[in-house]
Every structure is written in structure tokens, then in C-alpha cells.
Amino acid sequence: MNQTCRVVVLISGSGTNLQALIDAQQAGNLPIEIVGVISNRPNVAGLERAAKANIATKTVDHTEFSSREKFDHCIAEAIQSFNPDLVVLAGYMRIMTAELVQQFPGKMLNIHPSLLPKYPGLHTHRKAIENGESEHGSTVHFVTEELDGGPIIAQMHVNIAKNETEQSLIEKVKTIEHQLYPQVVKWFAEQRLQWKSGVIYFDNEALAQPIRL
Ligand code: GRF
């Protein structure tokens, strides 16, 4: 990567994490070019955010495909058409096939609203509250074929208050995500972060444990 890191962002909805990346980039704090935004849902707010920032968008509506394989084939084509250095999943709510994931080894990141490996999957905030956890948070990891199971790069924690509701916790976690994701993308763009042969390297040293921000 000798020039600016080309980033494609995949979304399904509101795109507040996408907005955090756009804002950081526009403020001069993130040395990337967001070359495309792809959504599996038409007319979502994230697409409007991208258009407002003059970023090319594509919609690949999963409801128009008869199988996950066919849909992912089209998603892969859409991603490859932007020739990215990095693929960023930001609230992208589709499970990916191995065929798709394997096209981007060490080049695809996801953000998940829990302190993985705790609470993979959906409704993480509700489950954390119901289980009486004292803290929750968010994780950025490289994407592998295992859902929310790829190697963990970094995490941020939030406290769960006594009167915490699912909605208030969702908002708390989103606030930290908007710091966490731009930071990890920045490390990748600056080539400080790599995933090679199953090992995460940060500043050329194997990462022994997730970075806690
Ligand atoms: C975030 O909480 C992220 O962790 C999860 O989906 C949510 C996306 O929110 N994967 P937004 O679309 O970026 O606002």
C-alpha cells in the first residue's frame, strides 16, 4: 500500500460508524479514502451519509437473491469493483459465506457491540444487562468465516449503570465505537496493524492480547 488506503464500507442501516470514519477522514485525522459504500438494504440513512460526503454507493438488495451464495457473489463483485485495500463492516447485518470472506484475508474488519468472545450474535446489550454484567463494550476484529469469531484487535469498555436500559446501553456503546473504529482503521492505514499467518502484528510485534483503549 504505497498510496492512500482505499476503503470500502459495508452497511445495512443508520451508518453512524460510517459517519465517524467520514468525519475523521474529513478532519484530516484518518489517512484513508473511502472509495465506496455498499448496502444490502435500499434507502437506509447510511447511504444518504455517503452521498452527502460524495462517496460512491451501491445497493445489493439481499431480498432479490435466491441464495446466500448468489448474493455474496454479487457483493464480492461490488467490493472488488472499488479495488480496496481494506473492507470495513460497519453495522453490516448479513452472515458472509466462506467464499466471500476468503477473498479478503487480513483485509476485512468488523465492529461488534460486545466484549468478544462474550456475546457474539444479536441483542448483546440486552443479554449483558439480563446477566447482571457490570461492563459491556465493543470489539474490532479481523473477519474470518466464524461469525464474530475472528482475531480480536482492540476493545473499549463501558460501565453498566444500575438503572441501565437496553437503549441507553446501545447509545453508550455507539459513542465509544465512534472512537474505536477510526483508531483501528488508522492503524491499518498506517500499516501498523497486520494479520499474517494467523497472527496479529502491531508495530511489527505479535499482539499478545487485545489492545484496550
Ligand atoms: C454498531 O453497534 C456495530 O457494533 C454493530 O452494528 C451497529 C451499527 O451501527 N455491528 P451504525 O449503523 O454504525 O449506526
py3Dmol code that shows the C-alpha trace and the ligand (Angstrom):
import py3Dmol

protein = """\
ATOM      1  CA  MET A   1       0.000   0.000   0.000  1.00  0.00           C
ATOM      2  CA  ASN A   2       2.129   2.890  -1.237  1.00  0.00           C
ATOM      3  CA  GLN A   3      -0.650   5.398  -1.569  1.00  0.00           C
ATOM      4  CA  THR A   4      -3.724   6.339   0.432  1.00  0.00           C
ATOM      5  CA  CYS A   5      -5.524   3.296   1.822  1.00  0.00           C
ATOM      6  CA  ARG A   6      -8.635   2.632  -0.257  1.00  0.00           C
ATOM      7  CA  VAL A   7     -11.534   1.651   1.997  1.00  0.00           C
ATOM      8  CA  VAL A   8     -14.900   0.145   1.146  1.00  0.00           C
ATOM      9  CA  VAL A   9     -17.527   0.259   3.906  1.00  0.00           C
ATOM     10  CA  LEU A  10     -20.410  -2.233   4.085  1.00  0.00           C
ATOM     11  CA  ILE A  11     -23.547  -1.145   5.914  1.00  0.00           C
ATOM     12  CA  SER A  12     -27.148  -2.196   6.486  1.00  0.00           C
ATOM     13  CA  GLY A  13     -28.621   0.753   8.317  1.00  0.00           C
ATOM     14  CA  SER A  14     -28.056   4.015  10.094  1.00  0.00           C
ATOM     15  CA  GLY A  15     -24.325   4.208   9.425  1.00  0.00           C
ATOM     16  CA  THR A  16     -23.192   6.170  12.466  1.00  0.00           C
ATOM     17  CA  ASN A  17     -19.890   4.262  12.432  1.00  0.00           C
ATOM     18  CA  LEU A  18     -19.531   5.118   8.751  1.00  0.00           C
ATOM     19  CA  GLN A  19     -20.132   8.754   9.710  1.00  0.00           C
ATOM     20  CA  ALA A  20     -17.390   8.578  12.352  1.00  0.00           C
ATOM     21  CA  LEU A  21     -14.963   7.378   9.667  1.00  0.00           C
ATOM     22  CA  ILE A  22     -16.084  10.105   7.240  1.00  0.00           C
ATOM     23  CA  ASP A  23     -15.724  12.762   9.952  1.00  0.00           C
ATOM     24  CA  ALA A  24     -12.252  11.588  10.995  1.00  0.00           C
ATOM     25  CA  GLN A  25     -11.137  11.477   7.370  1.00  0.00           C
ATOM     26  CA  GLN A  26     -12.531  14.921   6.600  1.00  0.00           C
ATOM     27  CA  ALA A  27     -10.917  16.358   9.735  1.00  0.00           C
ATOM     28  CA  GLY A  28      -7.560  15.154   8.456  1.00  0.00           C
ATOM     29  CA  ASN A  29      -7.160  12.570  11.218  1.00  0.00           C
ATOM     30  CA  LEU A  30      -7.533   9.439   9.116  1.00  0.00           C
ATOM     31  CA  PRO A  31      -5.293   8.811   6.097  1.00  0.00           C
ATOM     32  CA  ILE A  32      -7.818   6.868   4.027  1.00  0.00           C
ATOM     33  CA  GLU A  33     -10.013   7.333   1.021  1.00  0.00           C
ATOM     34  CA  ILE A  34     -13.496   5.894   1.383  1.00  0.00           C
ATOM     35  CA  VAL A  35     -13.924   4.793  -2.219  1.00  0.00           C
ATOM     36  CA  GLY A  36     -17.309   3.146  -1.870  1.00  0.00           C
ATOM     37  CA  VAL A  37     -20.185   2.319   0.451  1.00  0.00           C
ATOM     38  CA  ILE A  38     -22.231  -0.802  -0.172  1.00  0.00           C
ATOM     39  CA  SER A  39     -25.569  -1.539   1.485  1.00  0.00           C
ATOM     40  CA  ASN A  40     -27.669  -4.676   1.388  1.00  0.00           C
ATOM     41  CA  ARG A  41     -30.728  -2.551   2.146  1.00  0.00           C
ATOM     42  CA  PRO A  42     -32.059   0.208  -0.100  1.00  0.00           C
ATOM     43  CA  ASN A  43     -32.805   3.698   1.198  1.00  0.00           C
ATOM     44  CA  VAL A  44     -31.005   3.456   4.528  1.00  0.00           C
ATOM     45  CA  ALA A  45     -29.625   6.525   6.284  1.00  0.00           C
ATOM     46  CA  GLY A  46     -26.048   5.322   5.824  1.00  0.00           C
ATOM     47  CA  LEU A  47     -26.418   5.639   2.047  1.00  0.00           C
ATOM     48  CA  GLU A  48     -27.505   9.251   2.477  1.00  0.00           C
ATOM     49  CA  ARG A  49     -24.492   9.930   4.677  1.00  0.00           C
ATOM     50  CA  ALA A  50     -22.228   8.546   1.958  1.00  0.00           C
ATOM     51  CA  ALA A  51     -23.922  10.524  -0.812  1.00  0.00           C
ATOM     52  CA  LYS A  52     -23.630  13.701   1.251  1.00  0.00           C
ATOM     53  CA  ALA A  53     -19.885  13.071   1.516  1.00  0.00           C
ATOM     54  CA  ASN A  54     -19.684  12.472  -2.277  1.00  0.00           C
ATOM     55  CA  ILE A  55     -18.804   8.806  -1.821  1.00  0.00           C
ATOM     56  CA  ALA A  56     -19.915   6.325  -4.482  1.00  0.00           C
ATOM     57  CA  THR A  57     -22.645   3.957  -3.295  1.00  0.00           C
ATOM     58  CA  LYS A  58     -24.002   0.619  -4.409  1.00  0.00           C
ATOM     59  CA  THR A  59     -27.042  -1.245  -3.134  1.00  0.00           C
ATOM     60  CA  VAL A  60     -27.154  -5.010  -3.439  1.00  0.00           C
ATOM     61  CA  ASP A  61     -30.565  -5.944  -2.039  1.00  0.00           C
ATOM     62  CA  HIS A  62     -30.305  -9.398  -0.483  1.00  0.00           C
ATOM     63  CA  THR A  63     -34.049  -9.967  -0.848  1.00  0.00           C
ATOM     64  CA  GLU A  64     -33.599 -10.143  -4.616  1.00  0.00           C
ATOM     65  CA  PHE A  65     -31.364 -13.225  -4.461  1.00  0.00           C
ATOM     66  CA  SER A  66     -32.444 -16.842  -4.201  1.00  0.00           C
ATOM     67  CA  SER A  67     -29.414 -17.947  -2.159  1.00  0.00           C
ATOM     68  CA  ARG A  68     -26.738 -16.582   0.136  1.00  0.00           C
ATOM     69  CA  GLU A  69     -24.095 -17.780  -2.336  1.00  0.00           C
ATOM     70  CA  LYS A  70     -25.568 -15.812  -5.227  1.00  0.00           C
ATOM     71  CA  PHE A  71     -25.961 -12.726  -3.072  1.00  0.00           C
ATOM     72  CA  ASP A  72     -22.385 -12.923  -1.770  1.00  0.00           C
ATOM     73  CA  HIS A  73     -21.086 -13.403  -5.290  1.00  0.00           C
ATOM     74  CA  CYS A  74     -22.657 -10.068  -6.192  1.00  0.00           C
ATOM     75  CA  ILE A  75     -21.376  -8.410  -3.007  1.00  0.00           C
ATOM     76  CA  ALA A  76     -17.853  -9.659  -3.783  1.00  0.00           C
ATOM     77  CA  GLU A  77     -18.079  -8.194  -7.283  1.00  0.00           C
ATOM     78  CA  ALA A  78     -19.307  -4.891  -5.885  1.00  0.00           C
ATOM     79  CA  ILE A  79     -16.441  -4.771  -3.369  1.00  0.00           C
ATOM     80  CA  GLN A  80     -13.798  -5.754  -5.935  1.00  0.00           C
ATOM     81  CA  SER A  81     -15.055  -3.098  -8.358  1.00  0.00           C
ATOM     82  CA  PHE A  82     -13.681  -0.489  -5.930  1.00  0.00           C
ATOM     83  CA  ASN A  83     -10.280  -2.208  -5.728  1.00  0.00           C
ATOM     84  CA  PRO A  84      -9.997  -1.674  -1.964  1.00  0.00           C
ATOM     85  CA  ASP A  85      -7.043  -2.161   0.391  1.00  0.00           C
ATOM     86  CA  LEU A  86      -9.452  -2.610   3.289  1.00  0.00           C
ATOM     87  CA  VAL A  87     -13.088  -3.673   3.694  1.00  0.00           C
ATOM     88  CA  VAL A  88     -14.826  -2.276   6.772  1.00  0.00           C
ATOM     89  CA  LEU A  89     -18.041  -3.839   8.036  1.00  0.00           C
ATOM     90  CA  ALA A  90     -19.986  -1.152   9.887  1.00  0.00           C
ATOM     91  CA  GLY A  91     -23.350  -2.453  11.004  1.00  0.00           C
ATOM     92  CA  TYR A  92     -23.480  -4.891   8.083  1.00  0.00           C
ATOM     93  CA  MET A  93     -26.118  -7.387   9.154  1.00  0.00           C
ATOM     94  CA  ARG A  94     -25.565 -10.324   6.799  1.00  0.00           C
ATOM     95  CA  ILE A  95     -23.719 -13.527   7.607  1.00  0.00           C
ATOM     96  CA  MET A  96     -20.985 -13.965   4.995  1.00  0.00           C
ATOM     97  CA  THR A  97     -20.123 -17.131   3.100  1.00  0.00           C
ATOM     98  CA  ALA A  98     -16.603 -18.555   3.322  1.00  0.00           C
ATOM     99  CA  GLU A  99     -16.154 -17.827  -0.387  1.00  0.00           C
ATOM    100  CA  LEU A 100     -16.631 -14.129   0.249  1.00  0.00           C
ATOM    101  CA  VAL A 101     -14.517 -13.886   3.407  1.00  0.00           C
ATOM    102  CA  GLN A 102     -11.650 -15.816   1.829  1.00  0.00           C
ATOM    103  CA  GLN A 103     -11.271 -13.188  -0.881  1.00  0.00           C
ATOM    104  CA  PHE A 104     -10.098 -10.625   1.665  1.00  0.00           C
ATOM    105  CA  PRO A 105      -7.723 -12.333   4.111  1.00  0.00           C
ATOM    106  CA  GLY A 106      -6.367  -9.818   6.616  1.00  0.00           C
ATOM    107  CA  LYS A 107      -8.186  -7.060   4.748  1.00  0.00           C
ATOM    108  CA  MET A 108     -11.616  -7.122   6.353  1.00  0.00           C
ATOM    109  CA  LEU A 109     -12.575  -5.624   9.725  1.00  0.00           C
ATOM    110  CA  ASN A 110     -15.771  -5.834  11.741  1.00  0.00           C
ATOM    111  CA  ILE A 111     -17.013  -3.963  14.792  1.00  0.00           C
ATOM    112  CA  HIS A 112     -19.226  -5.851  17.213  1.00  0.00           C
ATOM    113  CA  PRO A 113     -21.075  -4.354  20.177  1.00  0.00           C
ATOM    114  CA  SER A 114     -19.766  -6.607  22.954  1.00  0.00           C
ATOM    115  CA  LEU A 115     -16.557  -7.563  24.662  1.00  0.00           C
ATOM    116  CA  LEU A 116     -15.940 -10.606  22.494  1.00  0.00           C
ATOM    117  CA  PRO A 117     -15.682 -13.534  22.958  1.00  0.00           C
ATOM    118  CA  LYS A 118     -18.641 -12.708  25.214  1.00  0.00           C
ATOM    119  CA  TYR A 119     -21.961 -12.184  23.441  1.00  0.00           C
ATOM    120  CA  PRO A 120     -21.448 -12.896  19.751  1.00  0.00           C
ATOM    121  CA  GLY A 121     -24.594 -12.528  17.627  1.00  0.00           C
ATOM    122  CA  LEU A 122     -27.594 -10.295  18.263  1.00  0.00           C
ATOM    123  CA  HIS A 123     -29.090  -8.443  21.256  1.00  0.00           C
ATOM    124  CA  THR A 124     -25.782  -8.193  23.073  1.00  0.00           C
ATOM    125  CA  HIS A 125     -26.784  -5.201  25.199  1.00  0.00           C
ATOM    126  CA  ARG A 126     -29.965  -6.831  26.468  1.00  0.00           C
ATOM    127  CA  LYS A 127     -28.156 -10.059  27.297  1.00  0.00           C
ATOM    128  CA  ALA A 128     -25.387  -8.249  29.177  1.00  0.00           C
ATOM    129  CA  ILE A 129     -27.942  -6.365  31.311  1.00  0.00           C
ATOM    130  CA  GLU A 130     -30.004  -9.505  31.963  1.00  0.00           C
ATOM    131  CA  ASN A 131     -26.890 -11.365  33.041  1.00  0.00           C
ATOM    132  CA  GLY A 132     -26.039  -8.677  35.587  1.00  0.00           C
ATOM    133  CA  GLU A 133     -22.763  -7.722  33.910  1.00  0.00           C
ATOM    134  CA  SER A 134     -21.038  -4.650  35.331  1.00  0.00           C
ATOM    135  CA  GLU A 135     -19.491  -3.741  31.994  1.00  0.00           C
ATOM    136  CA  HIS A 136     -20.047  -4.051  28.267  1.00  0.00           C
ATOM    137  CA  GLY A 137     -18.250  -2.615  25.273  1.00  0.00           C
ATOM    138  CA  SER A 138     -17.202  -3.017  21.696  1.00  0.00           C
ATOM    139  CA  THR A 139     -14.654  -5.076  19.784  1.00  0.00           C
ATOM    140  CA  VAL A 140     -12.904  -4.613  16.452  1.00  0.00           C
ATOM    141  CA  HIS A 141     -11.637  -7.829  14.896  1.00  0.00           C
ATOM    142  CA  PHE A 142     -10.414  -9.241  11.612  1.00  0.00           C
ATOM    143  CA  VAL A 143     -13.186 -11.143   9.844  1.00  0.00           C
ATOM    144  CA  THR A 144     -12.948 -14.912   9.453  1.00  0.00           C
ATOM    145  CA  GLU A 145     -15.559 -17.461   8.469  1.00  0.00           C
ATOM    146  CA  GLU A 146     -16.628 -17.773  12.108  1.00  0.00           C
ATOM    147  CA  LEU A 147     -19.363 -15.252  12.950  1.00  0.00           C
ATOM    148  CA  ASP A 148     -17.949 -12.616  15.332  1.00  0.00           C
ATOM    149  CA  GLY A 149     -15.095 -15.048  15.928  1.00  0.00           C
ATOM    150  CA  GLY A 150     -12.083 -13.571  14.144  1.00  0.00           C
ATOM    151  CA  PRO A 151      -8.905 -12.468  15.903  1.00  0.00           C
ATOM    152  CA  ILE A 152      -9.507  -9.522  18.218  1.00  0.00           C
ATOM    153  CA  ILE A 153      -7.561  -6.318  17.644  1.00  0.00           C
ATOM    154  CA  ALA A 154      -8.934  -3.828  20.147  1.00  0.00           C
ATOM    155  CA  GLN A 155     -11.737  -3.228  22.617  1.00  0.00           C
ATOM    156  CA  MET A 156     -13.290  -0.377  24.541  1.00  0.00           C
ATOM    157  CA  HIS A 157     -15.284  -0.849  27.732  1.00  0.00           C
ATOM    158  CA  VAL A 158     -18.271   0.962  29.242  1.00  0.00           C
ATOM    159  CA  ASN A 159     -19.803   0.551  32.692  1.00  0.00           C
ATOM    160  CA  ILE A 160     -23.340  -0.750  33.013  1.00  0.00           C
ATOM    161  CA  ALA A 161     -25.208   1.512  35.435  1.00  0.00           C
ATOM    162  CA  LYS A 162     -27.757   0.213  37.949  1.00  0.00           C
ATOM    163  CA  ASN A 163     -30.648   1.763  36.042  1.00  0.00           C
ATOM    164  CA  GLU A 164     -29.228   0.973  32.585  1.00  0.00           C
ATOM    165  CA  THR A 165     -31.759   0.246  29.828  1.00  0.00           C
ATOM    166  CA  GLU A 166     -31.070  -1.567  26.597  1.00  0.00           C
ATOM    167  CA  GLN A 167     -31.451   1.701  24.687  1.00  0.00           C
ATOM    168  CA  SER A 168     -29.163   3.705  26.964  1.00  0.00           C
ATOM    169  CA  LEU A 169     -26.528   0.989  26.728  1.00  0.00           C
ATOM    170  CA  ILE A 170     -26.804   0.874  22.928  1.00  0.00           C
ATOM    171  CA  GLU A 171     -26.116   4.621  22.871  1.00  0.00           C
ATOM    172  CA  LYS A 172     -23.214   4.365  25.330  1.00  0.00           C
ATOM    173  CA  VAL A 173     -21.575   1.646  23.257  1.00  0.00           C
ATOM    174  CA  LYS A 174     -22.087   3.536  19.988  1.00  0.00           C
ATOM    175  CA  THR A 175     -20.353   6.575  21.469  1.00  0.00           C
ATOM    176  CA  ILE A 176     -17.189   4.596  22.182  1.00  0.00           C
ATOM    177  CA  GLU A 177     -17.400   2.807  18.829  1.00  0.00           C
ATOM    178  CA  HIS A 178     -17.064   6.156  17.116  1.00  0.00           C
ATOM    179  CA  GLN A 179     -13.614   6.491  18.694  1.00  0.00           C
ATOM    180  CA  LEU A 180     -12.595   2.858  18.500  1.00  0.00           C
ATOM    181  CA  TYR A 181     -13.258   2.138  14.822  1.00  0.00           C
ATOM    182  CA  PRO A 182     -11.486   5.203  13.345  1.00  0.00           C
ATOM    183  CA  GLN A 183      -8.497   4.447  15.567  1.00  0.00           C
ATOM    184  CA  VAL A 184      -8.160   0.838  14.402  1.00  0.00           C
ATOM    185  CA  VAL A 185      -8.710   1.789  10.751  1.00  0.00           C
ATOM    186  CA  LYS A 186      -5.991   4.411  11.187  1.00  0.00           C
ATOM    187  CA  TRP A 187      -3.535   1.803  12.480  1.00  0.00           C
ATOM    188  CA  PHE A 188      -4.309  -0.366   9.470  1.00  0.00           C
ATOM    189  CA  ALA A 189      -3.936   2.525   7.029  1.00  0.00           C
ATOM    190  CA  GLU A 190      -0.598   3.461   8.598  1.00  0.00           C
ATOM    191  CA  GLN A 191       0.484  -0.175   8.207  1.00  0.00           C
ATOM    192  CA  ARG A 192       0.989  -0.515  11.953  1.00  0.00           C
ATOM    193  CA  LEU A 193      -1.540  -3.360  12.044  1.00  0.00           C
ATOM    194  CA  GLN A 194      -1.411  -6.613  10.073  1.00  0.00           C
ATOM    195  CA  TRP A 195      -2.806 -10.100  10.303  1.00  0.00           C
ATOM    196  CA  LYS A 196      -0.473 -12.667   8.757  1.00  0.00           C
ATOM    197  CA  SER A 197      -0.423 -16.456   9.088  1.00  0.00           C
ATOM    198  CA  GLY A 198      -2.915 -16.337  11.921  1.00  0.00           C
ATOM    199  CA  VAL A 199      -1.005 -13.751  13.974  1.00  0.00           C
ATOM    200  CA  ILE A 200      -1.891 -10.093  14.552  1.00  0.00           C
ATOM    201  CA  TYR A 201       1.131  -7.809  14.381  1.00  0.00           C
ATOM    202  CA  PHE A 202       1.077  -4.347  15.878  1.00  0.00           C
ATOM    203  CA  ASP A 203       4.164  -2.238  15.216  1.00  0.00           C
ATOM    204  CA  ASN A 204       5.832  -5.421  13.936  1.00  0.00           C
ATOM    205  CA  GLU A 205       5.302  -7.312  17.195  1.00  0.00           C
ATOM    206  CA  ALA A 206       2.867 -10.162  17.691  1.00  0.00           C
ATOM    207  CA  LEU A 207      -0.119  -8.904  19.663  1.00  0.00           C
ATOM    208  CA  ALA A 208      -0.322 -10.924  22.883  1.00  0.00           C
ATOM    209  CA  GLN A 209      -3.734  -9.601  23.936  1.00  0.00           C
ATOM    210  CA  PRO A 210      -6.363  -7.231  22.582  1.00  0.00           C
ATOM    211  CA  ILE A 211      -5.456  -3.564  22.762  1.00  0.00           C
ATOM    212  CA  ARG A 212      -7.656  -1.878  25.357  1.00  0.00           C
ATOM    213  CA  LEU A 213      -8.472   1.702  24.518  1.00  0.00           C
TER     214      LEU A 213
END
"""
ligand_1 = """\
14
GRF
C -22.866 -0.986 15.814
O -23.217 -1.017 17.168
C -21.927 -2.105 15.470
O -21.139 -2.537 16.536
C -22.852 -3.216 15.043
O -23.933 -2.579 14.430
C -24.060 -1.247 14.901
C -24.047 -0.373 13.689
O -24.479 0.913 13.945
N -22.141 -4.162 14.220
P -24.388 2.048 12.854
O -25.147 1.579 11.618
O -22.932 2.277 12.544
O -25.028 3.246 13.473
"""
view = py3Dmol.view(width=600, height=400)
view.addModel(protein, "pdb")
view.setStyle({"model": 0}, {"cartoon": {"style": "trace"}})
view.addModel(ligand_1, "xyz")
view.setStyle({"model": 1}, {"stick": {}})
view.zoomTo()
view.show()
